[in-house]
Amino acid sequence: MELTQSRTVKIIAALLLLLAITQPIYTALFIGAPEFDRQFMWRIEGVIFVLLAAFSTSALVMARDHALGFSAIAFSAILKLLAVGMGLTQFGPFTRAAELNTDLGDVATSILAFSFFCYNSANILLGLAAVVFGMSKIRGGGRAVGGATLLVGAVAFVTNSLVMMFGFQGFFPSPVAGGFGVLATLLLAICLFQANSGD
């Protein structure tokens, strides 16, 4: 089945919108119901990331414009899939091992740090994609949505870059960077829903 570029972009937008919804739900469960098993949310997101990587790569191949934006979305999906996979398969075993042998504590911490390194890297790419499509939206006359997407994308790019460079103990709070990543994802989805078929 061959999909047109326009339909492919709308599918990408829908997948990004789903991610913008699932991440706040996960955070709410983490804060409000820490005893609740949230791994099913990671598994759902994992499937979304796989699909997002496939469709955004397809859009990249067909694109006459915005190749950088589609490339950034595709690689962000791969990086977030890697982060989720680490969480699902490595966090538990290494945490339990560290509880039995304190010498493994640094190893467990490094697994967590690598997962978030991938997560912040992916948010940098989503911020870049938001800047690309935000600028395009502004050129097309959508100043309000395009401007907001451009601004939030730039902030997501900078804040996640700072967290990636300096780590969780750096001078910038990681949750703020993650929050701007989610907001950039949401605005990026809106821009892509409104994109012209030629995009």
Buried (B, 14 or more C-beta within 10 A) or exposed (E): EEBEBBEBBBBBBBBBBBBBBBBEEBBEBEEEEEEEEBEEBBEBBBEBBBBBBBBBBBBBEBBEEBEBBBBBBBBBBBBBBBBBBBBEEBBEEBBEBBEEEEEBBEEBEEBBEBBBBBBBBBBBBBBBBBBBBBBBBBEBEBEEBBBBBBBBBBBBBBBBBBBBEEBEEEEBEBEBBBBBBBBBBBBBBBBBBBBEEEB
